[in-house]
Amino acid sequence: MSKNTSIAWCDSTFNPWRICTPVGPGCDNCYASAMGHRLGMEYRQGVPRQRTSAAYWKQPLAWNKRQGLALAAWQSGIDIANGDESELLRRGFIKPEPWRVFCGSLCDVFDNEVPDEWCADLWELIERTPYLSWLLCTKRV
């Protein structure tokens, strides 16, 4: 739930809400459910989902801004180097990589018990952050 994460295949995690309903054997060893249980949250059908705070929802906007600035700076460097990206790399500049956001490490964004308005807010946030690569994983097919 932070800017940095120890998950190797992403740069950040973002949880628009917490809690989901287990849907099959793939959910048997769910780390989110185990963590939730320790915090007094039950991951099961009918339990109200917990939306995260408005301040928390602003984090991806800040990540997106930073990524946009990094890409603009890289592009400016390429313009100065007469379009030669390899010249920048030779000089030690680091090309910005896409910022990967694992969305829903403590929930399932496709959970059918989540209010439609919350889902609409998430899709709008994703649309407003074009410099982020959103990773949406689900066990719901």
Protein Blocks (a to p, Z undefined) as FASTA:
>chain_A
ZZbdcbfkbcbdcdfbgciddfbjklmmgfklmmmmmnopacdehiacddddfklmmmmm
mmmmmmmmmmmmmmmmmmmnnopaklmmmnopacdddddddehilbcfkbckbcfklmmm
mmmmmmmmmmbccddddfbZZ
